[in-house]
Amino acid sequence: MIRFVLFSIFLCLNTLLVTAQTVQQRLDSLFQSLNQDGEFSGAFLVADGGKVVFEKYIGFENPAKTKKINSNSRFELASVSKQFTAMAVMQLEEQGKLSYEDDITKYFPHIKFKNVRIKNLLRHTSGIPEFLAWDQQWIDKKKINTNQDFLKIIETKIDSTSFKPGDQYTYSNTNYLLLALIVEKVSGQSFASYMQQHIFKPAGMKNTSVFSARSSNADLKNYAKGMAYDAKTKSFKSVDDFPAFSYLTYFDGGSGPYGISSTAQDLFKWNQAIQNNTLLTRQNFMKAISVDTLNNGKSIKMAGLYYGFGWLFTDSTNSESKMHFHSGGYPGYKTINIRDFKEQKYFIALMNKWNTVDVYPLTSAVNAILQKRKAPVIEREKLTGAIILVEFQIKQLLGTYEYTKQPELKFKITADDNGSLFAQLSGQSAIEVYPKNELELFYTAVQAELKFSKENDQITALTLYQNGQELKFNKVK
């Protein structure tokens, strides 16, 4: 869920030109090649014509490597959860119990701002600030907060939206928290109960639930724990062992934008349920993958892709055959679900390790194999060890840095009592960074580096290197 520079992808699962056996062999070779060091971890499923043609389970559910990932292994879906939340809203709309044009003050009369409609929440055009980037003093860090806790903060702390609803597209997980709460208000059920009764059970998804992994009564059997690479110990650890990810605990009661756990096989059943109109009529589902516009008439897009109701797509037509998908990223997890109505082609990837492979190049390679083309080479992320800086070297890096072209965009470099360094970009959570040398830090959460400039023995600036871009920030204090 932490948002860094995104890039566009193009995916088209149109024709299968090879036999099932050839597909299986090539796909198996692809995934085996990614696991040469034994650290690749996840569940993967490819379907064609509505039938599974390839499944692969690699790695382990836990850092100790005592439980192998299998067909029953459940993963946090991260933002892939949004398509389920949107489905619940669409079901209630189909039943006439709500309208996409409803002002959300109809459901939350204590919210101070107006003119945000349900359709704005679905397409991220509301202007409601991202709750993962709220002032940390607003949040009770001593407990696992729920959607109701977040709603109270919205009602008491947020006076207005950051722009007029419908003027811009700005991805905000807060939108889907509110949608989950609307489902509860309209249905009279808890979000978890509604999803179980009206979506998971009808779709035959026996291993899927709205799930808080850190709650005291959480059943962690068959649960694939999220892991990340620790550059200090040069090993993968549970994300809960990283101070930078402490927010995972006090945000763990949230649901709607994330908070659903599932298996690869259950996601296959989900895709079939959509295909067979089990949960919603085809006509109404098509609204989820239809193009809509901002107030200025421009199409609503995310990184060059059209954004619907919890789905992304590249085709602006109303064709049923167009591919649609959503990916997810949450500390320790990378996920994607891609589907095509006409060919009934699906690709599902659920990974419980950061710092291995991104879902987009993996998707491109799978697509190439399905089309009997040469698959692009996928480079595993480099796992680099960190050095130890002494106290004066750490202190010289600390401070606030402003982006030269946009002064309101700031980087803050801080350190804890153990000398661990953290970088925080405006509107995002602090993430631990590791020293390559006294003037270079690297991330393990994303592929990015920070390089510091020094003049007359004083640090004057830092430059962020990510996805081929360089952004310079001048030190201001």
C-alpha positions in Angstrom: 0.0 0.0 0.0 2.9 2.4 0.3 2.9 4.3 -3.0 6.1 5.1 -4.9 6.6 5.9 -8.5 4.4 3.6 -10.5 4.8 2.5 -14.1 2.3 1.4 -16.8 2.0 -2.1 -18.0 0.4 -3.6 -21.0 -1.0 -7.0 -20.8 -3.1 -8.9 -23.4 -4.0 -12.5 -22.9 -5.6 -13.1 -26.3 -4.5 -16.4 -27.9 -3.0 -19.6 -26.7 -0.9 -21.0 -29.5 0.8 -23.9 -27.7 -0.3 -27.1 -26.2 -1.1 -27.3 -22.5 1.9 -29.5 -21.9 4.3 -27.0 -23.6 2.7 -24.2 -21.6 3.2 -26.2 -18.4 6.8 -27.0 -19.2 7.8 -23.4 -20.1 5.9 -21.9 -17.1 7.5 -24.4 -14.8 10.9 -23.5 -16.1 10.2 -19.8 -15.6 9.2 -20.2 -11.9 12.0 -22.6 -11.2 14.5 -20.1 -12.6 13.2 -17.5 -10.2 13.8 -19.8 -7.3 17.5 -20.7 -7.8 18.4 -19.3 -4.4 15.4 -20.9 -2.7 14.0 -17.6 -1.6 11.2 -17.1 -4.1 7.8 -17.7 -2.4 4.2 -17.7 -3.5 1.2 -19.3 -5.1 0.6 -19.0 -8.9 -2.2 -20.1 -11.1 -2.9 -19.7 -14.9 -6.2 -20.6 -16.5 -7.3 -20.7 -20.1 -10.9 -21.3 -21.4 -12.0 -21.3 -17.8 -9.8 -24.3 -16.9 -6.6 -24.3 -14.9 -3.6 -25.1 -17.1 -0.9 -24.4 -14.6 -0.4 -24.2 -10.8 2.8 -23.7 -8.9 3.4 -23.4 -5.1 6.9 -22.4 -4.1 8.6 -21.5 -0.9 7.4 -21.3 2.7 4.6 -19.8 4.8 7.1 -18.7 7.5 10.6 -17.4 7.9 11.7 -20.5 9.7 10.9 -22.5 6.5 9.0 -25.2 8.5 5.7 -25.0 6.5 5.7 -25.2 2.7 3.3 -23.1 0.7 0.5 -25.3 -0.7 -2.9 -25.0 -2.4 -4.5 -24.1 1.0 -2.1 -21.3 1.9 -3.8 -18.0 2.5 -2.3 -14.7 1.5 -3.2 -11.1 2.4 -4.6 -9.8 -0.9 -3.6 -6.2 -0.3 -5.3 -4.0 -2.9 -6.7 -6.9 -4.8 -9.3 -6.8 -1.9 -10.7 -3.6 -3.5 -12.5 -5.6 -6.3 -14.4 -7.6 -3.6 -15.4 -4.4 -1.7 -16.6 -2.9 -5.0 -18.6 -6.1 -5.8 -20.4 -5.7 -2.4 -21.3 -2.1 -3.3 -22.5 -3.1 -6.8 -24.7 -5.9 -5.4 -26.4 -3.4 -3.1 -26.8 -0.9 -6.0 -28.3 -3.7 -8.1 -30.9 -4.4 -5.4 -31.8 -0.7 -5.2 -30.5 -0.2 -1.7 -28.0 2.5 -2.6 -27.1 4.7 -5.6 -23.7 5.5 -7.0 -24.8 9.2 -6.9 -25.5 9.1 -3.1 -23.7 11.8 -1.1 -21.8 9.9 1.6 -23.2 12.3 4.2 -26.3 10.2 3.8 -24.5 7.4 5.6 -22.0 9.5 7.7 -24.0 12.6 8.8 -21.1 13.7 11.1 -18.6 14.1 8.3 -17.8 17.8 7.8 -17.3 17.9 4.0 -20.0 17.3 1.4 -20.4 16.5 -2.3 -18.4 13.3 -2.1 -20.5 10.6 -3.8 -20.2 6.8 -3.7 -18.9 6.8 -7.3 -16.1 9.1 -6.2 -15.0 6.6 -3.5 -15.1 3.7 -6.0 -12.9 5.6 -8.6 -10.6 7.5 -6.2 -11.8 10.9 -7.1 -13.1 12.0 -3.7 -10.1 14.0 -2.5 -10.3 12.4 1.0 -6.7 12.1 2.3 -4.9 8.7 2.5 -5.4 7.3 6.0 -2.0 5.5 5.9 -0.4 9.0 5.7 -2.4 10.7 8.4 -0.8 12.5 11.3 0.4 9.6 13.5 -0.8 11.5 16.6 -4.4 11.0 15.5 -4.1 7.2 15.8 -4.1 5.1 18.9 -1.0 3.0 18.4 -1.8 0.9 21.5 -4.6 -1.1 19.9 -5.7 -2.7 16.6 -7.8 0.0 15.0 -10.9 -0.8 13.0 -12.9 1.0 10.3 -15.0 2.6 13.0 -11.9 4.0 14.6 -10.8 5.5 11.3 -14.3 6.9 10.7 -14.2 8.8 14.0 -10.9 10.4 12.9 -12.4 11.4 9.6 -15.4 13.0 11.4 -13.3 14.9 13.9 -10.0 15.7 12.1 -10.8 16.2 8.5 -12.7 19.4 7.6 -12.5 19.3 3.8 -11.3 17.3 0.9 -7.9 18.1 -0.7 -9.7 19.0 -4.0 -13.2 19.3 -5.3 -14.6 15.8 -5.6 -14.4 14.7 -9.2 -11.7 17.2 -10.2 -8.8 14.8 -9.9 -7.8 11.1 -9.6 -5.8 10.5 -6.4 -5.5 6.9 -5.1 -6.6 6.8 -1.5 -7.2 3.7 0.6 -9.6 5.8 2.8 -12.1 5.6 0.0 -12.5 1.8 0.3 -12.6 2.0 4.1 -15.7 4.2 3.8 -17.2 1.8 1.1 -16.8 -1.1 3.6 -18.6 1.0 6.2 -21.4 1.8 3.7 -21.9 -1.9 3.0 -22.4 -2.4 6.8 -24.9 0.5 7.1 -26.9 -0.5 4.1 -26.9 -4.3 4.7 -27.2 -4.3 8.5 -24.4 -6.8 8.7 -20.7 -6.6 9.6 -18.5 -6.2 6.5 -17.0 -9.7 7.3 -20.4 -11.3 7.6 -21.7 -9.7 4.4 -18.7 -10.8 2.4 -19.0 -14.3 3.7 -22.7 -14.7 3.0 -23.1 -12.8 -0.2 -19.7 -13.2 -2.0 -17.4 -15.8 -0.6 -19.9 -18.6 0.0 -21.9 -18.2 -3.2 -18.6 -18.3 -5.1 -17.5 -21.4 -3.3 -14.5 -19.6 -1.8 -14.1 -21.8 1.4 -10.6 -20.5 2.3 -11.3 -16.7 2.0 -12.3 -14.3 4.7 -12.0 -10.7 6.0 -9.1 -11.4 8.2 -7.0 -9.6 10.8 -3.8 -11.6 11.2 -2.7 -9.8 14.4 -6.0 -10.1 16.3 -5.8 -12.2 19.4 -8.2 -14.8 18.1 -6.7 -15.0 14.6 -6.4 -18.5 13.1 -3.0 -18.6 11.5 -3.2 -22.1 10.2 -2.3 -22.2 6.5 -1.6 -18.4 6.7 1.4 -17.3 4.6 3.2 -14.7 6.7 4.5 -11.6 5.0 8.3 -11.4 4.9 10.9 -8.8 3.9 14.7 -8.9 3.5 16.7 -7.6 6.4 19.9 -6.1 5.0 21.5 -6.2 8.4 21.2 -10.0 9.0 21.1 -10.8 5.3 18.0 -12.9 5.7 14.2 -12.8 5.3 12.3 -12.0 8.4 8.6 -11.5 9.3 7.5 -7.9 8.5 6.4 -7.7 12.2 10.1 -7.8 13.2 10.8 -4.5 11.4 10.3 -1.3 13.4 9.4 0.6 10.2 6.4 -1.7 9.8 4.9 -1.2 13.3 1.9 0.4 11.7 0.8 -3.0 10.4 -0.4 -3.9 13.9 -2.4 -0.8 14.7 -3.9 -0.6 11.1 -4.6 -4.4 11.1 -8.3 -4.0 11.9 -9.0 -2.1 8.8 -10.8 -3.7 5.8 -12.1 -2.7 2.4 -8.9 -1.5 0.8 -7.1 -4.6 2.1 -7.8 -7.1 4.9 -9.0 -10.0 2.8 -7.0 -13.3 2.8 -7.4 -15.9 0.1 -5.8 -18.7 -1.9 -4.9 -19.0 -5.5 -7.6 -21.6 -6.1 -10.3 -19.4 -4.4 -9.4 -16.5 -6.6 -9.9 -18.8 -9.6 -13.4 -19.5 -8.2 -13.9 -15.8 -7.8 -13.1 -15.2 -11.5 -15.5 -18.0 -12.5 -18.2 -16.6 -10.3 -17.9 -13.2 -12.1 -17.8 -15.1 -15.5 -20.9 -17.0 -14.7 -22.8 -14.0 -13.3 -23.2 -15.8 -10.0 -22.8 -12.6 -7.9 -24.0 -9.9 -10.2 -25.6 -9.6 -13.7 -23.1 -9.1 -16.5 -24.7 -5.8 -17.4 -24.1 -4.4 -13.9 -20.6 -5.8 -13.6 -19.6 -4.1 -16.9 -20.1 -0.8 -15.0 -17.0 -1.8 -13.0 -14.8 -1.8 -16.1 -16.4 1.1 -17.9 -14.7 4.5 -18.5 -15.8 7.5 -16.5 -14.6 11.1 -16.6 -13.4 13.8 -14.2 -15.2 17.1 -14.0 -13.1 18.5 -16.8 -14.2 15.7 -19.2 -10.9 13.8 -19.1 -10.9 10.0 -18.4 -10.2 8.8 -14.9 -6.8 7.1 -15.1 -4.1 5.7 -12.9 -0.6 5.8 -14.5 -2.1 5.7 -18.0 -4.6 3.0 -17.2 -8.3 3.5 -16.8 -9.6 3.0 -13.2 -13.1 1.5 -12.7 -14.7 0.1 -9.6 -11.7 -1.7 -8.1 -10.4 -2.7 -11.5 -7.8 -1.3 -13.9 -8.0 -1.8 -17.7 -6.4 -0.5 -20.9 -9.3 -0.7 -23.3 -11.7 2.3 -23.3 -14.4 0.5 -25.3 -17.3 -1.3 -23.6 -16.1 -4.7 -25.0 -16.7 -7.7 -22.7 -13.4 -9.2 -24.0 -11.1 -6.6 -22.5 -8.6 -7.6 -19.9 -9.0 -6.1 -16.4 -6.9 -6.5 -13.3 -5.8 -5.1 -10.0 -2.5 -5.6 -8.2 -1.7 -5.3 -4.5 1.3 -4.4 -2.4 1.5 -4.5 1.4 4.6 -5.0 3.5 5.6 -8.6 2.8 3.0 -9.2 0.0 2.8 -8.7 -3.7 -0.4 -9.8 -5.5 -2.2 -9.6 -8.8 -5.4 -11.0 -10.3 -5.9 -10.6 -14.1 -8.9 -11.8 -16.1 -10.3 -11.8 -19.6 -14.1 -12.4 -20.2 -13.9 -13.7 -23.8 -11.1 -16.1 -23.5 -11.7 -16.9 -19.8 -8.0 -16.4 -19.2 -6.8 -15.7 -15.7 -3.4 -15.1 -14.1 -3.2 -15.1 -10.3 0.0 -14.4 -8.4 0.2 -14.3 -4.6 3.6 -13.7 -3.1 4.6 -13.4 0.6 8.1 -12.0 0.2 9.2 -8.6 -0.7 12.5 -8.1 -2.4 12.2 -10.9 -4.9 10.1 -10.3 -8.1 7.5 -7.7 -9.0 4.2 -8.9 -10.4 4.4 -6.8 -13.6 7.5 -8.3 -15.2 6.2 -11.7 -14.0 2.9 -11.1 -15.8 4.7 -10.1 -19.0 6.7 -13.3 -19.0 3.7 -15.5 -18.4 1.8 -13.7 -21.2 4.7 -14.2 -23.6 4.7 -17.9 -22.9 1.0 -18.2 -23.5 1.5 -16.5 -26.8 4.4 -18.8 -27.7 6.8 -15.9 -27.7 10.2 -15.7 -26.1 9.7 -14.7 -22.5 11.6 -11.6 -21.3 14.3 -12.2 -18.8 13.2 -11.4 -15.2 15.8 -10.1 -13.0 15.5 -10.9 -9.3 15.9 -7.9 -7.0 19.4 -7.7 -5.7 19.7 -8.6 -2.0 22.5 -6.4 -0.6 23.9 -6.4 2.8 24.3 -3.2 4.8 27.4 -1.7 6.5 27.4 -0.1 10.0 27.8 3.6 10.4 29.2 5.3 13.5 27.2 7.9 15.3 28.7 11.0 13.7 28.1 9.5 10.2 24.5 8.9 11.1 23.9 12.4 12.5 25.2 14.1 9.4 22.5 12.5 7.3 19.6 13.5 9.6 17.3 16.3 8.7 14.6 17.6 6.3 15.1 17.9 2.6 12.9 19.8 0.1 12.4 18.8 -3.5 13.9 21.6 -5.7 10.9 21.8 -8.1 8.1 21.3 -5.5 9.2 22.6 -2.0 6.1 21.2 -0.3 7.4 17.7 -1.1 9.9 16.8 1.6 12.1 14.0 2.7 12.8 13.4 6.4 15.7 11.3 7.4 15.5 10.1 11.0 17.2 7.5 13.2 16.1 5.4 16.3 18.0 4.7 19.4 19.7 1.7 17.8 21.1 3.7 14.9 18.6 2.4 12.3 17.9 5.0 9.6 14.4 5.8 8.2 13.4 7.9 5.2 9.9 9.4 5.0 8.5 11.1 1.9 5.6 13.6 2.4 2.3 11.7 2.6 4.0 8.3 3.1 5.1 6.2 6.1 8.7 6.2 7.3 10.6 3.3 5.7 13.9 1.8 7.0 16.9 2.4 4.7 20.3 0.9 4.9 23.8 2.3 4.4 25.8 1.1 1.5 28.5 3.6 2.5 28.5 6.9 4.5 26.8 8.8 1.7 24.5 6.2 0.1 21.4 4.5 1.5 19.3 1.9 -0.1 15.8 0.6 0.4 14.7 -3.0 0.6 11.0 -2.2 0.6 11.3 -0.9 -2.9 14.0 -0.7 -5.5 15.4 2.8 -4.8 18.5 4.5 -3.4 19.3 7.8 -1.7 22.7 9.5 -2.4 23.8 12.5 -0.4 25.8 15.4 -1.6 28.5 16.9 0.6 30.2 20.3 0.5 32.8 21.6 3.0 32.1 18.6 5.2 28.4 19.4 5.4 25.5 17.5 3.8 23.7 19.8 1.4 21.3 17.6 -0.5 20.1 14.1 -1.3 19.0 12.5 -4.6 16.4 9.8 -4.9 17.1 7.3 -7.6 14.1 5.1 -8.6 12.7 3.6 -11.8 15.2 5.5 -13.9 14.3 8.9 -12.3 16.4 11.2 -10.3 14.8 13.6 -7.8 17.0 16.1 -6.0 16.1 17.4 -2.5 18.0 20.2 -0.8 18.7 20.1 2.9 16.8 22.8 4.7 17.3 21.8 8.4 
